[in-house]
Amino acid sequence: MGNLTIKNQVKKYFASDNGQEEEHSFEDSICRPLIGKQTYKAYFHYCKICPKVKFLSLESIEHHIRYKDPELHKAKLLEMIQGE
């Protein structure tokens, strides 16, 4: 998948009322570059921009990324995709 397609998906994700609509895994999350995973017990997800923000569910961390300072998260996500 090209960067242009991914950029369009990111823009659509932030513009949508529903985010990433289809069920998906961590590996398939549009927000994956911004999400870290603790690999030892409690196995939570955290935001790489806001490392104090931690959630057990993928849906919750994605919700944080979409609604807590969305322009910052969107810009950082697009920047990270550009670097790939």
C-alpha positions as CSV (number, residue, x, y, z in Angstrom):
1,M,0.0,0.0,0.0
2,G,1.5,3.3,-1.0
3,N,2.0,6.3,1.3
4,L,-0.7,8.3,-0.6
5,T,-3.3,5.7,0.1
6,I,-2.3,5.5,3.8
7,K,-2.4,9.3,4.1
8,N,-5.9,9.3,2.7
9,Q,-6.9,6.6,5.1
10,V,-5.5,8.7,8.0
11,K,-7.3,11.8,6.9
12,K,-10.6,9.8,6.5
13,Y,-10.1,8.2,9.9
14,F,-9.8,11.6,11.7
15,A,-12.7,13.1,9.7
16,S,-15.0,10.2,10.4
17,D,-17.5,10.0,13.2
18,N,-16.7,6.3,13.5
19,G,-13.0,6.0,13.1
20,Q,-11.7,2.8,11.7
21,E,-15.1,1.1,11.2
22,E,-14.1,-2.5,10.5
23,E,-12.9,-4.8,13.2
24,H,-9.1,-4.9,13.2
25,S,-6.1,-6.1,15.1
26,F,-3.3,-4.0,16.5
27,E,-1.2,-4.8,13.4
28,D,-4.0,-3.4,11.2
29,S,-4.7,-0.3,13.2
30,I,-4.3,3.0,11.3
31,C,-2.9,4.4,14.6
32,R,-0.3,1.7,15.0
33,P,2.7,3.9,14.6
34,L,1.5,6.0,17.6
35,I,0.7,3.1,19.8
36,G,3.2,1.3,22.0
37,K,2.5,-2.0,23.7
38,Q,3.8,-3.0,27.1
39,T,5.0,-6.6,26.5
40,Y,4.9,-7.7,30.2
41,K,2.0,-8.0,32.5
42,A,-0.5,-5.8,32.3
43,Y,0.0,-5.8,28.5
44,F,-1.6,-2.4,28.0
45,H,-1.4,0.0,25.0
46,Y,0.1,3.5,25.4
47,C,0.3,6.6,23.3
48,K,3.8,7.4,22.1
49,I,3.0,11.1,22.2
50,C,1.3,11.0,25.6
51,P,3.1,8.1,27.3
52,K,1.2,8.5,30.6
53,V,-2.0,7.6,28.7
54,K,-2.5,3.8,29.0
55,F,-5.4,1.6,28.2
56,L,-5.9,-2.2,28.1
57,S,-8.1,-2.1,25.0
58,L,-7.0,-1.1,21.5
59,E,-10.3,0.7,20.9
60,S,-9.7,3.0,23.9
61,I,-6.2,4.1,22.9
62,E,-7.5,4.7,19.3
63,H,-10.3,6.8,20.8
64,H,-7.7,8.9,22.8
65,I,-5.7,9.5,19.6
66,R,-8.8,10.6,17.7
67,Y,-10.2,12.9,20.3
68,K,-7.4,14.2,22.6
69,D,-5.7,16.9,20.6
70,P,-6.6,15.3,17.2
71,E,-4.6,17.7,15.1
72,L,-1.4,16.9,17.0
73,H,-1.9,13.2,16.8
74,K,-2.9,13.4,13.1
75,A,0.1,15.5,12.2
76,K,2.5,13.1,14.1
77,L,0.9,10.1,12.5
78,L,1.3,11.6,9.0
79,E,4.9,12.5,9.8
80,M,5.7,9.0,10.9
81,I,4.0,7.5,7.8
82,Q,6.1,9.9,5.6
83,G,9.3,8.5,7.2
84,E,8.5,4.9,6.3
